[in-house]
Amino acid sequence: MDYEDILYDEKNGVATITINRPKVYNAFRPRTCVELIDAFLKAGWNEEIGAIVLTGAGNKAFCTGGDQSDHDGTYGDGETRGTIGMPVEELHTVIRDVPKPVIAKVRGYAIGGGNVLATLCDMTIAGESAIFGQVGPKMGSVDPGFGTAYLARVVGEKKAREIWYMCRRYPAREALAMGLANAVVPDDKLDEEVDAWCAELVERSPTAIAIAKKSFNADSDNIRGIGGLGMQALRLYYNSAESKEGVNALNEKRKPEFRKHMK
Ligand SMILES: CC(C)(COP(=O)(O)OP(=O)(O)OC[C@H]1O[C@@H](n2cnc3c(N)ncnc32)[C@H](O)[C@@H]1OP(=O)(O)O)[C@@H](O)C(=O)NCCC(=O)NCCSC(=O)CCC(=O)c1ccccc1C(=O)O
């Protein structure tokens, strides 16, 4: 498939997938998700590839989640895919299912659905500029599957609830302390650091890593079912006045008034 929203590169046994929408801080639209799924499958089943890096173009953001200026819900020739009109659950699944370690290389913001993507990657290496956080309850959204329940496995229940309910931003060093990142380095050393981790991974036994990854996943795979159910609820929520108020307020750069739109 031809890519419009992402870049794909293979070098030294490492596939790098870059979300290339810097004008919207690498927010994803339905087409971006479809392309990412395609790229993960391509890298994931290529026996020459020993590690996959997911990153964002530019230095402002890794990814800021769903593109709030594009709620059309279609890609290509008006096709739709996924419970919410965007195959996010399919994207989450493929990141977990590919039998290769996936590293999130984070510069700038990893916010909303972008933070969920970073959380789902096997490991996260951040530049000092990285800022992590969820914004759903501030703008009328929520991730009812891996973004909540799996986040709790990563940072613990109390912290995950704080992250979701309070919608605060967490700089790289705080993310490291809570286990959301594996390493933090100065931004100008980030590429070098990720390359070094990948070079080590490429030397490891691919089958041992694939089995380890599936084994780690087995313990949290029930979240996929919860997520599938939750996405059906999310579809209804997105059609509510309360959720629409959040998106409108974000686009109009004003404070949302959720309680006025609850019924
Ligand atoms: C990330 C910020 C905190 C950065 O703030 P700041 O440094 O002040 O920069 P800004 O001036 O705000 O942003 C620069 C520029 O980028 C645009 N932008 C940033 N993020 C997005 C985005 N997510 N979508 C669209 N555009 C974005 C911003 O508008 C600016 O453009 P200008 O032209 O210069 O004005 C801050 O930007 C921020 O808070 N961003 C929004 C984060 C957010 O709300 N993310 C969504 C979370 S919910 C989610 O991910 C679920 C999926 C979803 O909602 C969805 C999306 C698309 C279709 C369907 C759905 C769905 O129904 O699920």
The ligand as a Gaussian input file, in Angstrom:
#p B3LYP/6-31G(d) Opt

LIG

0 1
 C       -0.558000      18.305000      22.585000
 C       -0.920000      19.691000      23.102000
 C       -0.994000      19.688000      24.613000
 C        0.171000      20.689000      22.644000
 O       -0.152000      21.991000      23.069000
 P        0.657000      23.254000      22.463000
 O        2.110000      23.044000      22.609000
 O        0.041000      24.465000      23.098000
 O        0.381000      23.234000      20.893000
 P       -1.000000      23.514000      20.135000
 O       -0.971000      24.905000      19.591000
 O       -2.174000      23.110000      20.949000
 O       -0.888000      22.440000      18.947000
 C       -0.080000      22.672000      17.806000
 C       -0.877000      22.360000      16.573000
 O       -1.156000      20.964000      16.527000
 C       -2.564000      20.751000      16.468000
 N       -2.892000      19.514000      17.201000
 C       -2.286000      19.021000      18.282000
 N       -2.880000      17.878000      18.671000
 C       -3.884000      17.657000      17.802000
 C       -4.878000      16.641000      17.660000
 N       -4.934000      15.594000      18.508000
 N       -5.754000      16.743000      16.661000
 C       -5.716000      17.762000      15.781000
 N       -4.812000      18.777000      15.856000
 C       -3.912000      18.709000      16.847000
 C       -3.147000      21.991000      17.153000
 O       -4.501000      22.164000      16.778000
 C       -2.230000      23.068000      16.612000
 O       -2.578000      23.372000      15.270000
 P       -2.699000      24.918000      14.796000
 O       -3.118000      24.823000      13.362000
 O       -1.326000      25.498000      15.013000
 O       -3.736000      25.531000      15.689000
 C       -2.250000      20.159000      22.529000
 O       -2.123000      20.371000      21.144000
 C       -3.392000      19.225000      22.753000
 O       -3.935000      19.115000      23.832000
 N       -3.808000      18.535000      21.689000
 C       -5.005000      17.718000      21.625000
 C       -4.774000      16.385000      22.283000
 C       -6.052000      15.558000      22.178000
 O       -7.112000      15.990000      22.570000
 N       -5.952000      14.357000      21.608000
 C       -7.060000      13.478000      21.375000
 C       -7.178000      12.544000      22.506000
 S       -8.561000      11.430000      22.306000
 C       -7.988000      10.229000      21.311000
 O       -6.857000      10.145000      21.024000
 C       -9.037000       9.227000      20.798000
 C       -9.291000       9.221000      19.270000
 C      -10.275000      10.275000      18.715000
 O      -10.737000      11.083000      19.477000
 C      -10.702000      10.351000      17.241000
 C       -9.968000      11.047000      16.311000
 C      -10.306000      11.094000      14.989000
 C      -11.444000      10.456000      14.513000
 C      -12.241000       9.805000      15.412000
 C      -11.882000       9.771000      16.772000
 C      -12.760000       9.133000      17.629000
 O      -13.968000       9.357000      17.549000
 O      -12.245000       8.386000      18.479000

